[in-house]
Amino acid sequence: MRRSGRLPEIIQGGMGVGVSGWRLARAVASMGQLGVVSGLGLDTLMARRLQLGDPGGHIRRALADFPLPLVAERVIERYYVEGGIERDAPFRLVPKVTLTPGRPGVDLAVAANFVEVFLAKEGHDGPVGVNYMEKLQAATPAALYGAMLGGVDYVLMGAGIPAQIPALLDAFAAGMPGELTVDLQGAGGTPARLVLDPANVVGARPHIGRPQFIAIVSSNMLAGYLARDRRTRPEGFVVEGPVAGGHSARPRGQLVVDTAGQPVYGPRDAVELAKMSALGLPFWLAGGYASPQGLSLAKRAGAAGVQVGSAFALCEESNLDPTLRRVVIERALAGALQVRVDLRASPTGFPFKVADAPGTLGDHEVATARGRVCDLGYLRVAYRKPNGRIGYRCPAEPVTDYLRKGGQPEDTEGRLCLCNGLIATIGLAQRRCDGSTEPPVVTLGQELSFLPALMEQKSRYTARDVVEYLLGDV
């Protein structure tokens, strides 16, 4: 987001775990708009695609350009299966993310984020970004450094207060160790430090390009807090409204729910756009702006443009499973799809949008039938044990395990395993020894009125269709 250059009018949302993959980001970026890859769980996604035989050879082609050839060789040796594993064979798991990561886990995360950005930037000169969640602090340094090695242009982050990211970007760009302070549950006020030294990753401390940082916020107060200090100031903001897909902020004030148990948002949750403009930083509006009228409205309000997620999530270049995508589109066009705001689904504690597609975790019977397994652990939180050591727990893991680790039973009610569910949504579901596979979970925004226009006399649409529709005459 160089001040002398043209700002993108459209930011393609970084959705799910792999829904916004390199093909989608490359398609959008090649049209001059900001294409964004989701940076969540890329180590697992790359490992599973290698175990499927690396169709098309894209991962191995990207790894051939990875600046650490010995690391690339070890990744291929450990995970690549020529011709792919058997259809009913389980995927080999990758090391879980911790605050004291081992070398294999760091190498894999750095390589996976490099690969995704490298492929997204291949063959054009448009801008490419990567989206992370602030809640996944333990995963951030290695992932971010890998994306920077790949030449990522923008970093976007929400689901929390990303005040430490600008300094982390500065440190890595200068070849210096980057540090995050992580608050621990039950820590008694004693946080933990997470440090990644480039010298321990690449054997040196090279200067690399610093991407621009866009903070995803839901209030002008948070934006003002981040903008007031150069150490926390981003280069811009995405201002996300309550109808946007994925995670949302909780309503301000006392929680009020409707008859369906969904949180009710009111005037206090509206962002004062005049105050956003007064910060002097560019911003984009998200959540219900996927139309030419929405883009025009945003620009009249002082925004540089809009961020659009769901319209891209349902296009041909997204990694959403094709059968699942077709079912969702058909139900939405028929007025039969409901996207509810679930206060309990996400282990993060944030409200989460869940679409009620059949055969997914949005179906209560499917969610109830799934046995609790926590074998990925991206959404685990760190806590301080009575003996002072650090442990990890997740309210979506088996209840007995969570309680044994000091968690409260009420925290486990209604939780969904989003780690496994979101990965299953892009066709990479884990296969269990009992013959079952992990069910997917679909998250979308609650405003889907763009579909009739994009699907008019068509059975499918592309990322180009979305961009041209948004930029069309009102």
Phi, psi and omega per residue, in radians:
M1 nan 1.120 -3.117
R2 -1.300 2.312 -3.014
R3 -1.040 -0.515 -3.112
S4 -1.424 -0.218 -3.095
G5 -1.701 3.069 3.138
R6 -1.438 2.294 3.095
L7 -1.368 2.498 3.070
P8 -1.175 2.473 3.043
E9 -1.432 -0.439 -3.084
I10 -2.178 2.213 2.939
I11 -1.877 2.116 3.061
Q12 -1.386 2.207 -3.045
G13 -1.084 2.557 3.056
G14 -1.623 1.631 -2.838
M15 -1.834 2.506 2.970
G16 1.038 -2.759 2.973
V17 -1.839 1.673 3.091
G18 1.507 -0.092 3.062
V19 -1.038 -0.795 3.011
S20 -1.533 1.518 3.140
G21 -1.714 -3.034 -3.042
W22 -1.170 -0.555 3.129
R23 -1.123 -0.781 3.140
L24 -1.153 -0.837 -3.127
A25 -1.066 -0.695 -3.138
R26 -1.157 -0.688 3.129
A27 -1.093 -0.742 -3.121
V28 -1.261 -0.769 -3.109
A29 -1.133 -0.580 -3.132
S30 -1.180 -0.248 3.069
M31 -1.694 0.145 3.071
G32 1.547 -0.006 3.085
Q33 -1.705 3.030 -3.061
L34 -1.507 1.856 3.036
G35 -1.496 2.361 -3.024
V36 -2.235 2.303 3.008
V37 -1.706 2.533 2.992
S38 -1.322 2.252 -3.120
G39 -1.644 0.153 -3.070
L40 -1.440 2.249 3.006
G41 1.121 0.427 -3.081
L42 -1.151 -0.440 3.083
D43 -1.113 -0.779 3.107
T44 -1.159 -0.739 -3.108
L45 -1.097 -0.781 -3.139
M46 -1.136 -0.721 3.141
A47 -1.091 -0.714 -3.122
R48 -1.247 -0.647 3.107
R49 -1.168 -0.635 3.047
L50 -1.129 -0.675 3.114
Q51 -1.187 -0.376 3.060
L52 -1.512 0.089 3.092
G53 1.697 0.125 3.139
D54 0.900 1.139 3.141
P55 -0.953 2.263 -3.118
G56 1.477 -0.234 3.111
G57 1.220 0.304 -3.041
H58 -1.151 -0.741 -3.099
I59 -1.123 -0.793 -3.124
R60 -1.162 -0.592 3.078
R61 -1.110 -0.745 3.117
A62 -1.187 -0.722 3.140
L63 -1.110 -0.436 3.078
A64 -1.123 -0.376 3.094
D65 -1.742 -0.029 3.141
F66 -1.121 2.310 -3.045
P67 -1.200 -0.041 3.119
L68 -2.100 1.417 -3.031
P69 -1.046 -0.595 3.136
L70 -1.173 -0.647 3.071
V71 -1.132 -0.773 3.121
A72 -1.031 -0.727 3.127
E73 -1.098 -0.738 -3.129
R74 -1.160 -0.682 3.107
V75 -1.079 -0.822 -3.137
I76 -1.124 -0.735 -3.130
E77 -1.091 -0.648 -3.061
R78 -1.398 -0.632 -2.951
Y79 -2.017 -0.395 -3.055
Y80 -1.314 2.298 3.081
V81 -2.184 1.929 -3.125
E82 -1.093 2.215 -3.107
G83 1.462 -0.222 3.082
G84 1.563 2.684 3.096
I85 -1.236 2.883 3.104
E86 -1.061 2.647 -3.026
R87 -0.994 -0.643 -3.081
D88 -1.739 0.145 -3.122
A89 -1.412 2.452 3.087
P90 -1.266 2.687 3.064
F91 -1.340 2.505 2.988
R92 -1.202 2.342 -3.118
L93 -1.434 2.760 3.087
V94 -1.788 2.849 3.131
P95 -1.033 2.397 3.080
K96 -1.224 2.574 3.129
V97 -1.297 2.322 3.080
T98 -2.401 3.049 3.079
L99 -1.397 -0.127 3.054
T100 -2.252 1.172 -3.005
P101 -1.195 2.532 3.048
G102 -1.432 2.916 -3.084
R103 -1.075 -0.747 -3.134
P104 -1.037 -0.708 -3.139
G105 -1.181 -0.726 3.122
V106 -1.124 -0.814 -3.137
D107 -1.026 -0.753 -3.106
L108 -1.151 -0.752 -3.140
A109 -1.132 -0.767 3.128
V110 -1.083 -0.804 -3.117
A111 -1.129 -0.730 -3.086
A112 -1.143 -0.720 3.128
N113 -1.236 -0.628 3.031
F114 -1.036 -0.834 -3.086
V115 -1.042 -0.817 -3.074
E116 -1.120 -0.726 3.126
V117 -1.236 -0.748 3.119
F118 -0.968 -0.838 -3.114
L119 -1.188 -0.635 3.128
A120 -1.162 -0.535 -3.090
K121 -1.581 -0.110 -3.014
E122 -1.214 2.248 2.962
G123 1.511 0.195 3.129
H124 -2.775 3.035 3.116
D125 -2.089 0.370 3.114
G126 -1.351 2.915 -3.082
P127 -1.413 2.431 3.134
V128 -2.202 2.347 3.095
G129 -2.122 2.970 3.063
V130 -2.319 2.458 -3.075
N131 -1.956 2.247 3.082
Y132 -2.172 2.882 3.046
M133 -1.839 2.278 3.140
E134 -1.073 -0.526 -3.126
K135 -1.110 -0.408 -3.113
L136 -1.640 0.961 -3.018
Q137 -1.053 -0.707 -3.066
A138 -1.099 -0.472 -3.113
A139 -1.527 -0.247 -2.922
T140 -1.198 -0.864 -3.018
P141 -1.011 -0.871 -3.112
A142 -1.144 -0.722 3.133
A143 -1.100 -0.801 -3.103
L144 -1.119 -0.723 -3.136
Y145 -1.140 -0.683 3.089
G146 -1.096 -0.731 3.109
A147 -1.114 -0.663 3.115
M148 -1.182 -0.659 3.051
L149 -1.074 -0.537 3.107
G150 -1.394 -0.082 3.097
G151 1.499 0.498 -3.108
V152 -1.075 2.486 -3.067
D153 -1.606 -0.538 -3.081
Y154 -2.403 2.567 2.952
V155 -2.121 2.256 3.090
L156 -2.062 2.479 -3.134
M157 -2.670 2.399 3.056
G158 -2.466 -2.650 -3.122
A159 0.991 0.852 3.132
G160 2.616 -2.817 3.138
I161 -2.007 1.686 -3.016
P162 -1.441 0.930 -3.047
A163 -1.252 -0.366 -3.051
Q164 -1.607 -0.120 -3.008
I165 -1.221 -0.760 3.125
P166 -0.962 -0.745 3.134
A167 -1.164 -0.623 3.115
L168 -1.136 -0.732 3.091
L169 -1.097 -0.754 3.128
D170 -1.036 -0.787 -3.095
A171 -1.113 -0.852 -3.115
F172 -1.120 -0.686 -3.141
A173 -1.097 -0.587 3.126
A174 -1.493 0.036 -3.135
G175 1.352 0.295 -3.088
M176 -1.787 2.801 3.083
P177 -1.045 2.417 3.084
G178 -1.834 2.496 -3.019
E179 -2.306 2.457 2.973
L180 -2.151 2.459 2.992
T181 -1.707 2.189 -3.040
V182 -2.008 2.111 3.066
D183 -1.313 2.391 -3.125
L184 -1.882 2.449 3.008
Q185 -1.191 2.363 3.138
G186 1.193 0.406 -3.040
A187 -1.507 -0.147 -3.122
G188 1.091 0.595 3.106
G189 1.465 0.080 -3.133
T190 -1.805 1.811 3.135
P191 -1.381 2.997 3.079
A192 -1.940 2.707 3.095
R193 -1.904 2.353 3.092
L194 -2.075 2.033 -3.043
V195 -2.126 2.347 3.004
L196 -2.154 2.103 3.132
D197 -1.782 2.083 3.116
P198 -0.936 -0.522 -3.136
A199 -1.101 -0.510 3.116
N200 -1.436 -0.184 -3.136
V201 -1.742 -0.912 -3.053
V202 -1.903 0.005 3.122
G203 1.385 0.145 3.126
A204 -2.751 -3.099 3.106
R205 -2.218 1.201 -3.082
P206 -1.296 2.612 2.976
H207 -1.370 2.330 3.127
I208 -2.309 2.887 -3.092
G209 -1.128 2.414 3.117
R210 -1.644 2.076 3.065
P211 -1.259 2.783 3.053
Q212 -1.402 2.562 -3.076
F213 -1.926 2.233 3.072
I214 -2.030 2.051 3.111
A215 -1.532 2.343 3.088
I216 -1.648 2.066 -3.045
V217 -2.258 2.880 3.092
S218 -2.192 0.156 3.107
S219 -2.632 2.574 3.086
N220 -1.232 -0.378 3.096
M221 -1.168 -0.775 3.090
L222 -1.133 -0.715 3.105
A223 -1.035 -0.766 3.133
G224 -1.115 -0.678 3.107
Y225 -1.083 -0.772 -3.129
L226 -1.212 -0.610 -3.034
A227 -1.374 -0.276 -2.979
R228 -1.360 -0.259 -3.086
D229 -2.243 2.306 -3.101
R230 -1.066 -0.441 -3.122
R231 -1.279 -0.356 -3.122
T232 -2.050 -0.063 -2.994
R233 -1.309 2.188 3.025
P234 -1.441 3.066 3.040
E235 -1.536 -0.135 3.116
G236 -3.140 3.126 -3.091
F237 -2.360 2.552 2.789
V238 -1.808 2.148 -3.129
V239 -1.755 1.900 -2.978
E240 -1.772 2.229 3.118
G241 -1.562 2.985 -3.033
P242 -1.117 -0.404 -3.074
V243 -1.509 -0.061 3.131
A244 -1.131 2.684 -3.114
G245 -1.298 3.032 3.119
G246 1.262 -2.463 -3.134
H247 -1.439 2.533 3.081
S248 -2.259 2.802 3.014
A249 -1.261 2.644 3.037
R250 -1.266 2.636 3.074
P251 -1.031 2.580 3.102
R252 -1.337 2.602 3.129
G253 1.443 -2.856 -3.123
Q254 -1.168 2.337 -3.092
L255 -1.218 2.249 3.043
V256 -2.157 2.332 3.136
V257 -2.064 2.721 3.105
D258 -1.530 -3.013 -3.077
T259 -1.138 -0.361 3.117
A260 -1.636 0.092 3.124
G261 1.422 0.220 3.136
Q262 -1.579 2.535 3.137
P263 -1.155 2.521 3.126
V264 -1.782 2.131 3.096
Y265 -1.674 2.510 -3.076
G266 -2.311 -2.899 -3.105
P267 -0.990 -0.568 -3.128
R268 -1.151 -0.344 -3.111
D269 -1.572 -0.104 3.120
A270 -1.302 2.368 3.116
V271 -1.449 2.325 3.093
E272 -1.447 1.757 -3.009
L273 -1.198 -0.475 3.070
A274 -1.090 -0.656 3.111
K275 -1.260 -0.570 3.038
M276 -1.093 -0.794 3.137
S277 -1.074 -0.626 -3.092
A278 -1.165 -0.321 3.128
L279 -1.226 -0.336 3.100
G280 1.381 0.230 3.111
L281 -2.035 2.531 3.135
P282 -1.152 2.609 3.087
F283 -2.513 2.731 3.129
W284 -2.181 2.507 3.138
L285 -1.706 2.473 -3.088
A286 -2.387 2.566 3.111
G287 1.766 1.507 3.105
G288 1.586 0.312 -3.115
Y289 -1.931 0.313 -3.045
A290 -1.459 1.179 3.081
S291 -2.849 2.792 3.045
P292 -1.009 -0.651 3.116
Q293 -1.143 -0.690 3.121
G294 -1.107 -0.738 3.103
L295 -1.113 -0.765 3.126
S296 -1.097 -0.745 3.119
L297 -1.070 -0.757 -3.130
A298 -1.088 -0.763 -3.105
K299 -1.195 -0.612 3.090
R300 -1.162 -0.462 3.129
A301 -1.466 0.034 3.099
G302 1.778 -0.014 -3.134
A303 -1.360 2.707 3.044
A304 -1.310 -0.359 -3.121
G305 2.905 -2.586 -3.060
V306 -2.348 2.699 2.888
Q307 -1.819 2.322 -3.097
V308 -2.193 2.247 -3.128
G309 -1.953 -1.138 -2.964
S310 -1.032 -0.656 3.131
A311 -1.071 -0.630 3.085
F312 -1.381 -0.572 3.137
A313 -1.061 -0.512 -3.080
L314 -1.736 0.130 3.129
C315 -1.527 2.983 -3.016
E316 -1.142 -0.562 -3.067
E317 -1.415 -0.182 3.116
S318 -1.246 2.804 -3.134
N319 -1.568 0.103 3.067
L320 -0.988 2.319 -3.121
D321 -0.864 2.221 -3.033
P322 -0.987 -0.714 3.125
T323 -1.139 -0.754 3.129
L324 -1.132 -0.706 3.117
R325 -1.068 -0.760 -3.131
R326 -1.103 -0.742 3.130
V327 -1.099 -0.773 -3.122
V328 -1.102 -0.781 -3.130
I329 -1.109 -0.786 -3.126
E330 -1.081 -0.748 3.132
R331 -1.163 -0.677 -3.138
A332 -1.153 -0.759 -3.141
L333 -1.153 -0.514 3.123
A334 -1.474 -0.024 -3.120
G335 1.294 0.328 -3.071
A336 -1.799 -0.070 -3.099
L337 -1.602 2.257 3.047
Q338 -1.974 2.303 3.045
V339 -2.008 1.905 -3.051
R340 -1.780 2.675 3.044
V341 -1.595 1.884 -3.065
D342 -1.713 2.062 -3.139
L343 -1.330 -0.301 -3.017
R344 -1.908 -0.334 -2.949
A345 -1.051 -0.817 -3.005
S346 -1.448 2.292 3.049
P347 -1.087 -0.279 -3.126
T348 -1.268 -0.357 -3.056
G349 1.608 -0.162 3.062
F350 -1.400 2.572 2.976
P351 -1.030 2.527 -3.038
F352 -2.384 2.337 -3.137
K353 -1.425 2.210 -3.140
V354 -2.196 2.161 3.076
A355 -1.505 2.489 -3.034
D356 -1.558 0.769 3.127
A357 -1.189 2.410 -3.128
P358 -1.119 2.544 3.125
G359 1.404 0.080 -3.134
T360 -2.008 3.069 3.102
L361 -1.189 -0.159 2.998
G362 -1.272 -0.217 3.046
D363 -1.612 2.086 -3.035
H364 -0.990 -0.690 -3.117
E365 -1.141 -0.699 3.123
V366 -1.142 -0.770 -3.134
A367 -1.110 -0.697 -3.125
T368 -1.200 -0.624 -3.079
A369 -1.293 -0.388 -3.101
R370 -1.227 2.217 3.036
G371 -1.279 2.467 -3.098
R372 -1.254 2.174 3.080
V373 -2.421 2.389 3.081
C374 -2.232 1.454 -3.083
D375 -1.942 0.020 3.089
L376 -1.917 -0.896 2.917
G377 1.335 0.343 3.140
Y378 -1.137 -0.575 -3.078
L379 -1.683 0.198 3.023
R380 -1.122 2.624 3.029
V381 -1.969 2.603 3.118
A382 -1.510 2.490 3.099
Y383 -2.442 2.755 3.139
R384 -1.630 2.124 3.102
K385 -1.298 2.820 3.108
P386 -0.979 -0.496 3.136
N387 -1.481 0.082 3.099
G388 1.614 -0.218 3.135
R389 -1.367 2.903 -3.120
I390 -1.736 2.293 3.036
G391 -2.111 3.088 -3.088
Y392 -2.387 2.397 3.134
R393 -2.583 2.752 3.133
C394 -2.474 2.285 -3.124
P395 -1.175 -0.117 3.058
A396 -1.692 -0.032 3.116
E397 -1.355 3.028 3.087
P398 -0.874 2.348 -2.998
V399 -1.026 -0.738 -3.121
T400 -1.075 -0.654 3.103
D401 -1.140 -0.766 -3.100
Y402 -1.119 -0.745 -3.134
L403 -1.189 -0.652 3.119
R404 -1.076 -0.492 -3.138
K405 -1.570 0.176 3.079
G406 1.624 0.103 3.107
G407 -1.317 2.824 -3.138
Q408 -1.656 2.430 -3.062
P409 -1.054 -0.590 -3.111
E410 -1.168 -0.377 3.120
D411 -1.218 -0.363 -3.056
T412 -1.523 -0.240 -3.005
E413 -1.206 2.207 3.053
G414 1.343 0.091 -3.097
R415 -1.305 2.513 3.085
L416 -1.977 2.582 3.046
C417 -1.417 1.591 -3.120
L418 -1.231 -0.517 3.141
C419 -1.015 -0.994 3.134
N420 -1.213 -0.688 -3.078
G421 -1.123 -0.775 -3.122
L422 -1.211 -0.604 3.079
I423 -1.188 -0.644 3.084
A424 -1.112 -0.482 -3.104
T425 -1.130 -0.401 3.115
I426 -1.835 0.348 3.022
G427 1.440 0.318 3.131
L428 -2.064 0.650 -3.092
A429 -1.101 2.476 3.041
Q430 -1.191 2.455 3.088
R431 -1.706 2.224 -3.100
R432 -1.624 2.771 -3.085
C433 -1.136 -0.395 3.125
D434 -1.459 0.109 3.119
G435 1.639 -0.122 3.141
S436 -1.507 2.872 3.014
T437 -2.182 2.706 -3.137
E438 -1.118 2.299 3.095
P439 -1.317 2.589 3.127
P440 -1.405 2.946 2.984
V441 -2.373 2.273 -3.096
V442 -1.862 2.220 3.040
T443 -2.059 2.326 3.132
L444 -2.474 2.926 2.979
G445 -1.303 2.861 -3.115
Q446 -1.537 -0.088 3.121
E447 -1.919 1.832 -3.057
L448 -2.073 0.434 -3.072
S449 -1.212 -0.153 3.093
F450 -1.257 -0.367 -2.995
L451 -1.057 -0.840 -3.121
P452 -0.988 -0.698 -3.138
A453 -1.173 -0.720 -3.111
L454 -1.321 -0.473 -3.088
M455 -1.715 0.084 -3.086
E456 -1.020 2.053 3.136
Q457 0.990 0.526 3.111
K458 -2.347 2.747 3.024
S459 -1.777 -0.142 3.141
R460 -2.840 2.905 3.084
Y461 -2.520 2.869 -3.035
T462 -1.998 3.004 3.067
A463 -1.076 -0.642 3.086
R464 -1.066 -0.713 3.098
D465 -1.028 -0.708 -3.125
V466 -1.128 -0.842 -3.113
V467 -1.086 -0.796 -3.125
E468 -1.149 -0.620 3.082
Y469 -1.113 -0.808 -3.108
L470 -1.147 -0.604 -3.105
L471 -1.547 -0.008 -3.091
G472 -1.232 2.991 3.135
D473 -1.180 2.462 3.112
V474 -1.384 nan nan
